[in-house]
Amino acid sequence: MLRRTFTTGAAAALAAAFLTTAALAQDVTLPKTQVWTSYDVGTAGYVEASAMADALDKTFGLTVRIIPSGTSIGRLLPLQTGRASYGFMGNENFFAGEAMFEFADREWGPQDLRVVLGRPSQVGLVTGKDTGIQTPADLRGKKVGYVLANASTTLNTETVLAFAGLTTADVEKVEYPSYGAMAQAFVAGEIAVAPAVPTSSFLREAEGGRGVQWLSMPAEDQEGWDRVSEFASLFSHSQAKVGVSISEDNPADLLGYRYPQLTVPAATSDEDVYNMIKALDQTFDMYKEASVVMPDWATSIAGVTPAGAPFHPGAVKYLKETGVWTDKDQQWNDARIAHIEKVKAAWEEATAQADSEGVKSSDWPAYWETWRADHLN
């Protein structure tokens, strides 16, 4: 009797699971195959994309091929050419919209991208307890670490400086060929300040030596955060409670941003994006425990502004239906779209003017940088 009861119960549970999956599959329309891009194998972006793809495969029969790349161009080019449908992006979707860094090349220019969901993360500037530095305003004249050809870390640093009303010109800029080299320089005390995420492993070594102190950016400093919003609208205040020299009792007020950000070209159909975000929401319980950060992919957390690019209309439709999207989110989204349109218009004007003046391709990046400063800032 016991065996029969167990078998019957197991069969009932299996049947219920099958019916639930079938119901979900009927409620969402997805293609049979898709291509996504992400950061390199082993990175958070790749691991998280893999977990979500696995859940979609098991529930909806969607086979996803993930193309990993260690460069911004490598992650975005497949989207631009139509080889990939979605990309798990970092800050490059912000740089692409602004035509900054590698996207200032004449072959690129401002890219019209949209976000579907973006997991919140945090970053800030950290100093040694041996420096006497307490706040971002104390950085004037101090040695600050920079990484060559690393636009994301540079933006992080310059945004914290902007919070205090400072720029790179106000500090002693010390450049390193890699992030690892800069990290070791910080541990050794060669520089006073470095950009880092709260869980950076090199900070454990520094904590046991010179000590670690985060440069706080309090939420109540409205003027500081207004400067942040004007300088880089993808950031917002976020209080970190987990990390090196951080705890529930000793939190750190840092820059909040989105990584990874599930990104699509703006021209992607509303229906396709609506079905994707709905599918990811319905399968959330299947991937939310894949890592300690996966719970932050809940739509109530990952479906709010700000982000590196505006949210896609198909995502907004679903977020409105589920009560996540607010008037404040809509205001931010509208403003960001309007700004990107302004960048695109400036790009067209600048390229036309440069062509009429015979500006060489090698001189274009400097020409565009000056044009941006004169017309967009």
C-alpha positions, 0 to 999 in steps of 0.5 A: 500500500505504501509503495502504491501510494508513493508511486501514485503521488509521484505520478501525480506530481510529475503530471502536475509539473508537466501540465504547468510547463505545458501551460507556460509554453502555451502562454509564451511564444519563443523561437526554437533557437537563439544566439546570445552574446556575453562576457568570457566563459567563467565570468558572472555574465556567462554563468548567469546567461547560461543558467537562464538559457537552461531554464528556457530550454527546459520549459519552452524548448528554446535552444540558446547558443552563447557567444562569449567575448572579452571585448565590447565590440565582440559582444555588440557586433553580433547584435548589430549584424543580426547574428545574435538576438540578445546580449548580456552587456556591461556599461558598453551599452551606455558607451555605444549610445553616447558614441564614446571610446571604441564606438566613436569610430566612424564605422560605429557612431551612436547605437540605438540599444534597449534593455530588457532586464538588468541586474543591479550591482555596485562599484566605488572607489576604495582607499587605504586606511593609511591615507587619511582620505575620508570622502571623495572630496579629499581626493584632490592631488591624491594618486588614483589608479587608472587602467589603460584602455579600460573605459568601464573602470575609467567611467567608474572613477570619473563618476565618483570624482564628479560626485565631489565636483572634481575631474581627473585633472584634479588628481594625480592619475597613475596608469597601469596596463591591466586591472590586476597590475593596478590592484597589486599597486593598491595593495602595495601602497603605490596608489591611494585610491582604486576603483573596485566592486565590493567583492574584489578579491585583491581587497582581502589582501589589502584589508590584512595590510594597509586596511580598506576604506570605501569612499562614501557617497551618502544618499542625502548628498543630493547635489552630489547625486545630481552631478552623478546623474548629469555626468553618467545617468546609468548610475544611482545610489546603492548601499552595499551590505556585503563585501570587503570591509562592508557588512550589515552594520557597516554598509557603504554608499556606492554607485549602483549600476547594472551588470549584466544587462540583457540588451537588444537593438531598439528595432527588435519587435515589441512582441519578441521582447515581451515574450522573452521577459515574460518567459524569464519571469515565469522561469525565475524560480528555476535559475534564481539559485544558480549563484548568490546574485541570481535573486536580483534578476527578479523583474521587481529588481532588474526591471527598474531604471536607471540602466545603461540604455533605455528599456525596450517598449516590449519590456515596459509593457510587461513591467507595467502589467506586473506593477513594476514600472512607475511614472518615475521609470517612464520619465527616466526612460523618455529622457534617456531616449531623447538624449540618445536622439540628440547624440545621433543628431549631433553625430550627423552634424559633426560628420557632415562638418568634418567631411566638408572640412576634410578631417582625416579619419585619424583625426576624427576621434579628437574632432568628435570629442570636441564636438561632443563637449561643445554640443552635448555637455 
